[in-house]
Amino acid sequence: MSRFSTAAQRLAISFPHSVMSKDTEYTCVSPLTPRKTTDSGRPRAWLVIFGAFTCAFCTVGFMNSFGIFQEYYAKNQLASVSTSTIAWVCAISVLFLFGISVISGGMLDVFGPKLMVYSGSVGMVFALMMISLCHEFYQFLLAQGVLLGISMALTTWPMLTLVGQYIKVKRAFAMGIVLAGSSLGGVIWPIVIDRLLKNPKIGLPWTMRIVGFIMIPLFTFSCVAAKSPEAPVKSVENADAKYVDTSNAADGSRKQHNQRANALELYRQPALQLLCLAMFIIYFGMFAPFFFTTSYAVEMGFSTTLAFYTVSIVNGASFFGRILPGIVADRYGKFNCCILATISAGIIALCWTKVTSVAGLVLWSAAYGFASGGILSLQQACAAQVATPSTLGLAIGSVSGSVALSAMANVPISGALVEKYGYLSLSIFSGVSLLVGGVLLIAARLVQSRELRAIV
């Protein structure tokens, strides 16, 4: 064993930290045959990625179409309710989506994904069927705000964390693929729902039922993919006897104690604390262009058709913004690329009211969608970077949970700013929140390495 230990130490020294990370695991069946293990076969990992992709398509992607529902509710079921009050349905849904992520992430580390993904998938379809029966504001608040938000949280974050457990080398790229599903949903769902709602033979009840029927096979695929990677078995075989190391198979109380200790150690990390604070500030203004580009285009006198498709343009560009930065981040650093995406989005947001032509609006929407897509993709990769394998779900859940209140407050604050001061104030508010968040991300990067060229 001493010969193998020396060889392993030399191997570790010969690889830079960015290549040989703390997540790399090895299984040694004999002193002479060390080999690197994988959590599962590559087909299994891709199954998890695509299962998480379809999950994001149905959850966050569907939530991106709320602007269509708000306009429809204001003219039909909730015509007597103010627009700002209707917006609270989306705000409550966002609150539960991000707020429960801390609980679901911690539960994943302890119990695995199946229970949450199964119950969340059933809850999503059930919530859609209940929305089809709603007529009063409180009914929409309970079905589309509370139940839908909780169900989305129970499916989205466990599936995203599973991708981080399976993929350890190109993790940012893999998570970017998953989150691109929400962007694709943000392109497809608004168009589908708008066409269905405008059909007088269908209306809201059958629109929601059709959407629910479409989601059933997609969630079924996600449920099939929801399986934790098998834990590696450490064994040592010598000439006299076989010895199996069972030190990791502790009893329940010891495992619970280790979970608490790992959680406390995670929360003591300045990098995670600064990352959570940065995302909390960023989410105050990041989604404002997603929800208000349509109304801005209408106020500027553009056609209603173009105004409707600006949301699809933003989400379409965000699709590529969630994949391409992930590829670059795996090579040049997650925090480095997230900082660049955040500052770029802040600068673009400050230029919002300078858009006065159709071409300018299309280019601005695409540019902001691409930059903001990089933030949404890389924030989870940054969270996974500061975590250990046993706290991966908790880290992703904590970063997502830290934005719950600011993401919820974003919609009513943005609406109030537009009503009272116009779109220039919203542009400044959105841009400044992104830039301040970018500064905090720089601080989170510097506490890990002060070297400017370091891959962090």
C-alpha positions as CSV (number, residue, x, y, z in Angstrom):
1,M,0.0,0.0,0.0
2,S,2.9,2.4,0.7
3,R,4.0,2.1,-3.0
4,F,0.5,2.9,-4.2
5,S,0.1,5.7,-1.8
6,T,3.3,7.3,-3.0
7,A,2.2,6.9,-6.6
8,A,-1.2,8.5,-5.8
9,Q,0.5,11.4,-4.1
10,R,2.7,12.0,-7.2
11,L,-0.3,11.8,-9.4
12,A,-2.2,14.4,-7.4
13,I,0.8,16.7,-7.4
14,S,1.1,16.4,-11.2
15,F,-2.4,17.7,-11.8
16,P,-3.5,21.3,-11.3
17,H,-6.3,21.9,-8.8
18,S,-8.7,23.0,-11.5
19,V,-8.4,19.6,-13.2
20,M,-8.2,17.2,-10.3
21,S,-10.9,18.5,-8.0
22,K,-12.2,17.4,-4.6
23,D,-15.1,15.7,-6.4
24,T,-12.8,13.1,-8.1
25,E,-13.2,9.7,-6.6
26,Y,-11.2,6.5,-7.1
27,T,-11.8,2.8,-6.4
28,C,-8.9,0.5,-5.7
29,V,-9.6,-3.2,-6.0
30,S,-5.9,-4.0,-5.5
31,P,-2.7,-2.1,-4.9
32,L,-1.6,-2.7,-8.5
33,T,-4.8,-1.8,-10.3
34,P,-6.0,1.7,-9.5
35,R,-8.6,3.0,-11.7
36,K,-10.9,6.1,-11.9
37,T,-14.5,5.4,-11.2
38,T,-17.6,7.1,-12.6
39,D,-20.8,7.5,-10.7
40,S,-22.6,5.6,-13.5
41,G,-22.4,5.0,-17.2
42,R,-22.4,7.8,-19.6
43,P,-25.8,6.9,-21.0
44,R,-27.2,7.2,-17.5
45,A,-25.7,10.6,-17.0
46,W,-27.2,11.8,-20.3
47,L,-30.6,10.4,-19.3
48,V,-30.4,12.5,-16.1
49,I,-29.4,15.6,-18.1
50,F,-32.4,15.3,-20.5
51,G,-34.7,14.4,-17.7
52,A,-33.7,17.6,-15.9
53,F,-34.1,19.4,-19.2
54,T,-37.7,18.3,-19.7
55,C,-38.4,19.2,-16.1
56,A,-37.1,22.7,-16.5
57,F,-39.1,23.1,-19.7
58,C,-42.3,22.3,-17.8
59,T,-41.6,24.2,-14.6
60,V,-39.6,27.4,-15.0
61,G,-40.3,27.5,-18.8
62,F,-44.0,27.5,-18.1
63,M,-43.7,30.2,-15.4
64,N,-42.1,32.4,-18.1
65,S,-45.4,32.6,-19.8
66,F,-47.2,34.3,-16.9
67,G,-47.4,37.6,-18.8
68,I,-49.9,35.9,-21.2
69,F,-52.0,34.8,-18.2
70,Q,-51.9,38.3,-16.6
71,E,-53.2,40.0,-19.7
72,Y,-55.9,37.3,-20.1
73,Y,-57.0,37.4,-16.5
74,A,-57.2,41.2,-16.5
75,K,-59.7,41.0,-19.4
76,N,-61.7,38.0,-18.3
77,Q,-61.9,36.2,-15.0
78,L,-60.2,39.0,-12.9
79,A,-61.4,42.0,-14.8
80,S,-62.4,43.7,-11.5
81,V,-58.9,43.2,-10.0
82,S,-56.0,45.6,-10.5
83,T,-53.1,44.6,-12.6
84,S,-50.7,45.0,-9.7
85,T,-52.8,42.6,-7.6
86,I,-52.9,40.0,-10.4
87,A,-49.1,40.1,-10.5
88,W,-49.0,38.7,-7.0
89,V,-50.0,35.3,-8.4
90,C,-46.7,35.2,-10.2
91,A,-44.8,36.7,-7.3
92,I,-46.1,34.1,-4.8
93,S,-45.3,31.3,-7.3
94,V,-41.7,32.7,-7.6
95,L,-41.4,32.9,-3.8
96,F,-42.3,29.3,-3.3
97,L,-40.1,28.1,-6.3
98,F,-37.0,29.6,-4.9
99,G,-37.8,29.6,-1.2
100,I,-38.4,25.9,-0.9
101,S,-35.2,25.2,-2.8
102,V,-33.2,25.1,0.5
103,I,-35.5,22.5,1.9
104,S,-35.6,20.4,-1.2
105,G,-31.8,20.6,-1.7
106,G,-31.2,19.4,1.9
107,M,-33.7,16.6,1.6
108,L,-32.1,15.4,-1.6
109,D,-28.7,15.0,0.2
110,V,-30.4,12.8,2.8
111,F,-33.3,11.0,1.2
112,G,-32.6,11.1,-2.5
113,P,-34.7,12.6,-5.4
114,K,-37.5,10.1,-6.1
115,L,-40.1,11.2,-3.5
116,M,-39.8,14.9,-4.3
117,V,-39.7,14.5,-8.1
118,Y,-42.7,12.2,-8.1
119,S,-44.8,14.3,-5.8
120,G,-43.8,17.5,-7.5
121,S,-44.7,16.1,-10.9
122,V,-48.1,15.0,-9.8
123,G,-48.6,18.3,-8.0
124,M,-47.8,20.3,-11.2
125,V,-50.4,18.5,-13.3
126,F,-52.9,18.7,-10.4
127,A,-52.3,22.4,-10.1
128,L,-52.9,22.9,-13.8
129,M,-56.2,21.0,-13.6
130,M,-57.3,23.1,-10.6
131,I,-56.4,26.4,-12.5
132,S,-58.9,25.3,-15.2
133,L,-61.7,25.4,-12.6
134,C,-60.7,28.8,-11.0
135,H,-62.9,31.9,-11.2
136,E,-61.9,34.0,-8.1
137,F,-58.6,35.7,-7.3
138,Y,-58.0,33.7,-4.2
139,Q,-58.5,30.5,-6.2
140,F,-55.9,31.5,-8.7
141,L,-53.5,32.5,-5.9
142,L,-53.8,29.1,-4.2
143,A,-53.6,27.0,-7.4
144,Q,-51.3,29.0,-9.7
145,G,-49.4,30.7,-6.9
146,V,-49.0,28.4,-3.9
147,L,-49.5,24.8,-5.3
148,L,-47.8,25.4,-8.6
149,G,-44.8,27.1,-6.9
150,I,-44.3,24.3,-4.4
151,S,-44.6,21.7,-7.1
152,M,-42.1,23.4,-9.3
153,A,-39.6,23.6,-6.4
154,L,-40.0,19.9,-5.6
155,T,-39.1,18.9,-9.1
156,T,-36.7,21.6,-10.5
157,W,-34.0,21.7,-7.8
158,P,-33.6,18.0,-7.1
159,M,-33.2,17.3,-10.9
160,L,-30.7,20.1,-11.3
161,T,-28.7,18.9,-8.3
162,L,-28.7,15.3,-9.7
163,V,-26.9,16.7,-12.8
164,G,-24.2,18.1,-10.5
165,Q,-23.8,14.7,-8.8
166,Y,-23.4,12.9,-12.1
167,I,-21.3,15.4,-14.0
168,K,-18.1,16.6,-12.3
169,V,-15.8,17.7,-15.1
170,K,-18.0,19.7,-17.5
171,R,-20.5,20.6,-14.8
172,A,-21.2,24.2,-16.0
173,F,-21.9,23.0,-19.5
174,A,-24.3,20.2,-18.3
175,M,-26.2,22.6,-16.0
176,G,-26.4,25.1,-18.9
177,I,-28.1,22.4,-21.0
178,V,-30.6,21.8,-18.3
179,L,-31.4,25.5,-17.7
180,A,-31.7,26.0,-21.4
181,G,-34.8,23.9,-21.1
182,S,-36.5,26.7,-19.2
183,S,-35.5,29.1,-22.0
184,L,-37.0,26.8,-24.6
185,G,-40.1,26.7,-22.5
186,G,-40.1,30.5,-22.4
187,V,-40.2,30.5,-26.2
188,I,-42.7,27.7,-26.8
189,W,-45.2,28.0,-24.0
190,P,-46.2,31.6,-24.5
191,I,-46.9,31.0,-28.1
192,V,-48.9,27.8,-27.5
193,I,-50.9,29.3,-24.6
194,D,-51.6,32.5,-26.5
195,R,-53.0,30.6,-29.5
196,L,-55.1,28.3,-27.3
197,L,-56.5,31.2,-25.2
198,K,-57.5,33.1,-28.3
199,N,-59.5,30.2,-29.7
200,P,-63.1,30.8,-28.5
201,K,-63.8,27.1,-28.5
202,I,-61.0,26.3,-26.1
203,G,-60.7,29.2,-23.5
204,L,-58.8,29.0,-20.2
205,P,-60.3,25.6,-18.9
206,W,-59.2,23.5,-21.8
207,T,-56.0,25.4,-22.3
208,M,-54.8,24.4,-18.9
209,R,-56.0,20.8,-19.4
210,I,-54.2,20.5,-22.7
211,V,-51.0,21.9,-21.1
212,G,-51.4,19.4,-18.3
213,F,-51.8,16.5,-20.8
214,I,-48.7,17.6,-22.7
215,M,-46.7,17.7,-19.5
216,I,-47.6,14.2,-18.3
217,P,-45.2,12.3,-20.6
218,L,-42.5,14.9,-20.1
219,F,-42.7,14.5,-16.3
220,T,-42.9,10.8,-16.7
221,F,-39.5,10.9,-18.4
222,S,-38.1,13.1,-15.6
223,C,-39.4,10.7,-13.0
224,V,-37.7,7.7,-14.8
225,A,-34.4,9.7,-14.8
226,A,-34.6,10.7,-11.1
227,K,-32.1,8.3,-9.6
228,S,-29.1,9.1,-7.4
229,P,-25.7,7.9,-8.6
230,E,-24.5,4.8,-6.8
231,A,-22.1,5.5,-3.9
232,P,-18.5,4.3,-4.7
233,V,-17.3,1.3,-2.8
234,K,-13.8,1.5,-1.3
235,S,-12.1,-1.8,-1.0
236,V,-8.5,-3.0,-0.5
237,E,-7.4,-6.5,-1.4
238,N,-4.2,-8.0,0.0
239,A,-2.4,-11.3,-0.3
240,D,-3.8,-12.8,2.9
241,A,-7.5,-11.7,2.9
242,K,-10.0,-9.3,1.5
243,Y,-10.8,-6.2,3.5
244,V,-13.7,-4.0,2.7
245,D,-13.6,-0.5,4.0
246,T,-17.0,0.2,5.6
247,S,-16.0,3.4,7.5
248,N,-18.4,5.4,5.4
249,A,-21.4,3.1,6.3
250,A,-22.0,4.8,9.6
251,D,-25.1,4.4,11.6
252,G,-28.0,6.9,11.4
253,S,-27.0,9.1,14.3
254,R,-23.4,9.5,13.1
255,K,-24.6,10.2,9.5
256,Q,-27.0,12.9,10.8
257,H,-24.2,14.4,12.9
258,N,-21.9,14.4,9.8
259,Q,-24.6,16.1,7.7
260,R,-25.0,18.9,10.3
261,A,-21.2,19.3,10.5
262,N,-20.9,19.5,6.7
263,A,-23.8,22.0,6.5
264,L,-22.2,24.2,9.1
265,E,-18.8,24.0,7.3
266,L,-20.5,24.9,4.0
267,Y,-22.3,28.0,5.5
268,R,-19.1,29.2,7.0
269,Q,-17.5,29.6,3.6
270,P,-17.2,33.3,2.7
271,A,-17.4,32.4,-1.0
272,L,-20.9,30.9,-0.5
273,Q,-22.0,33.8,1.7
274,L,-20.9,36.4,-0.9
275,L,-22.4,34.4,-3.7
276,C,-25.8,34.2,-2.0
277,L,-25.7,38.0,-1.3
278,A,-24.7,38.8,-4.8
279,M,-27.6,36.7,-6.3
280,F,-30.0,38.3,-3.8
281,I,-29.1,41.8,-5.2
282,I,-29.0,40.6,-8.8
283,Y,-32.5,39.2,-8.7
284,F,-34.0,42.5,-7.7
285,G,-33.7,43.7,-11.2
286,M,-32.7,40.9,-13.5
287,F,-36.2,39.7,-14.5
288,A,-37.6,43.2,-15.2
289,P,-36.8,43.1,-18.9
290,F,-38.3,39.6,-19.2
291,F,-41.7,40.9,-17.9
292,F,-41.7,44.5,-19.2
293,T,-40.2,44.4,-22.7
294,T,-43.7,43.8,-24.2
295,S,-45.3,46.8,-22.4
296,Y,-42.3,49.0,-23.3
297,A,-42.6,48.0,-27.0
298,V,-46.3,48.9,-26.9
299,E,-45.6,52.3,-25.3
300,M,-43.0,53.1,-27.9
301,G,-45.6,52.5,-30.6
302,F,-44.3,49.2,-32.0
303,S,-46.8,46.7,-33.3
304,T,-48.5,44.4,-30.8
305,T,-47.2,41.4,-32.7
306,L,-43.6,42.5,-32.4
307,A,-44.3,43.4,-28.7
308,F,-45.6,39.9,-28.0
309,Y,-42.5,38.3,-29.6
310,T,-40.0,40.3,-27.7
311,V,-40.4,37.9,-24.8
312,S,-39.7,35.0,-27.1
313,I,-36.6,36.8,-28.5
314,V,-35.3,37.3,-24.9
315,N,-35.9,33.7,-24.0
316,G,-34.6,32.4,-27.3
317,A,-31.3,34.3,-26.9
318,S,-31.2,33.2,-23.2
319,F,-31.3,29.6,-24.5
320,F,-27.9,30.0,-26.1
321,G,-26.7,32.2,-23.2
322,R,-27.2,29.3,-20.9
323,I,-25.3,26.8,-22.9
324,L,-22.3,28.6,-24.5
325,P,-21.1,30.4,-21.3
326,G,-21.1,27.0,-19.6
327,I,-18.7,25.6,-22.2
328,V,-16.4,28.6,-21.7
329,A,-16.8,28.5,-17.9
330,D,-15.6,24.9,-17.6
331,R,-12.3,26.0,-19.1
332,Y,-11.8,29.6,-17.8
333,G,-13.7,29.4,-14.4
334,K,-17.3,29.6,-13.3
335,F,-17.0,32.7,-11.2
336,N,-15.0,34.5,-13.9
337,C,-17.6,33.9,-16.5
338,C,-20.5,34.7,-14.2
339,I,-18.9,38.0,-13.3
340,L,-18.5,38.9,-17.0
341,A,-22.1,37.9,-17.8
342,T,-23.5,39.9,-14.8
343,I,-21.6,43.1,-15.6
344,S,-22.5,42.8,-19.3
345,A,-26.2,42.4,-18.4
346,G,-26.1,45.4,-16.2
347,I,-24.6,47.6,-18.9
348,I,-27.2,46.4,-21.4
349,A,-30.0,47.0,-19.0
350,L,-28.9,50.6,-18.5
351,C,-29.2,51.1,-22.3
352,W,-32.8,49.9,-22.3
353,T,-34.5,53.3,-22.9
354,K,-32.1,54.2,-25.7
355,V,-33.8,51.6,-27.9
356,T,-36.1,53.5,-30.3
357,S,-36.3,51.4,-33.4
358,V,-37.5,47.9,-34.3
359,A,-34.0,46.7,-35.1
360,G,-32.7,48.2,-31.9
361,L,-35.4,46.5,-29.9
362,V,-34.6,43.1,-31.4
363,L,-30.9,43.4,-30.9
364,W,-31.3,44.7,-27.4
365,S,-33.7,41.9,-26.4
366,A,-31.3,39.3,-27.9
367,A,-28.3,40.8,-26.1
368,Y,-29.9,41.0,-22.7
369,G,-31.4,37.5,-23.1
370,F,-27.9,36.1,-23.9
371,A,-26.2,37.9,-21.0
372,S,-28.8,37.1,-18.4
373,G,-28.9,33.5,-19.5
374,G,-25.3,33.3,-18.5
375,I,-26.1,34.4,-15.0
376,L,-29.0,31.9,-14.6
377,S,-26.8,29.1,-15.9
378,L,-23.6,29.8,-14.0
379,Q,-25.0,30.7,-10.6
380,Q,-25.7,27.0,-10.0
381,A,-22.3,26.0,-11.3
382,C,-20.7,28.5,-8.9
383,A,-22.7,27.0,-6.0
384,A,-21.6,23.5,-6.9
385,Q,-18.0,24.6,-7.1
386,V,-17.9,25.7,-3.4
387,A,-19.7,22.5,-2.2
388,T,-18.6,19.0,-1.4
389,P,-20.4,16.0,-2.9
390,S,-22.3,15.5,0.4
391,T,-23.5,19.2,0.4
392,L,-24.1,19.7,-3.3
393,G,-27.9,19.8,-2.9
394,L,-27.7,22.1,0.1
395,A,-25.4,24.5,-1.7
396,I,-27.5,24.8,-4.8
397,G,-30.7,25.1,-2.7
398,S,-29.1,27.8,-0.5
399,V,-28.1,30.0,-3.5
400,S,-31.5,29.5,-5.1
401,G,-33.3,30.1,-1.7
402,S,-31.3,33.3,-1.2
403,V,-33.1,35.0,-4.1
404,A,-36.6,34.0,-3.1
405,L,-37.6,37.4,-1.6
406,S,-35.8,39.6,-4.2
407,A,-37.2,37.6,-7.1
408,M,-40.7,37.9,-5.6
409,A,-40.3,41.6,-5.0
410,N,-39.0,42.2,-8.5
411,V,-42.4,42.2,-10.3
412,P,-44.3,44.6,-8.0
413,I,-41.3,46.9,-7.6
414,S,-40.8,47.1,-11.3
415,G,-44.5,47.7,-11.9
416,A,-44.6,50.5,-9.4
417,L,-41.5,52.2,-10.9
418,V,-43.0,52.1,-14.4
419,E,-46.3,53.5,-13.2
420,K,-44.8,56.3,-11.2
421,Y,-41.5,57.2,-12.9
422,G,-41.5,55.5,-16.3
423,Y,-39.2,53.0,-18.0
424,L,-36.0,55.0,-17.4
425,S,-36.2,54.4,-13.7
426,L,-36.8,50.7,-14.3
427,S,-33.7,50.6,-16.6
428,I,-31.6,52.3,-13.9
429,F,-32.9,50.1,-11.1
430,S,-32.3,46.9,-13.2
431,G,-28.9,47.9,-14.3
432,V,-27.6,49.1,-11.0
433,S,-28.8,45.9,-9.2
434,L,-26.9,43.8,-11.7
435,L,-23.7,45.9,-11.4
436,V,-23.8,45.8,-7.6
437,G,-24.3,42.1,-7.7
438,G,-21.3,41.9,-10.1
439,V,-19.1,43.6,-7.6
440,L,-20.2,41.2,-4.9
441,L,-19.4,38.3,-7.3
442,I,-15.9,39.7,-7.8
443,A,-15.5,39.7,-4.0
444,A,-16.7,36.0,-3.9
445,R,-14.1,35.2,-6.5
446,L,-11.2,37.0,-4.7
447,V,-11.8,35.2,-1.4
448,Q,-11.0,32.0,-3.3
449,S,-8.0,33.3,-5.2
450,R,-6.5,36.8,-5.5
451,E,-4.5,35.9,-8.6
452,L,-6.1,37.7,-11.5
453,R,-5.4,34.9,-14.0
454,A,-6.6,32.1,-11.7
455,I,-9.3,29.8,-13.1
456,V,-12.1,30.2,-10.4
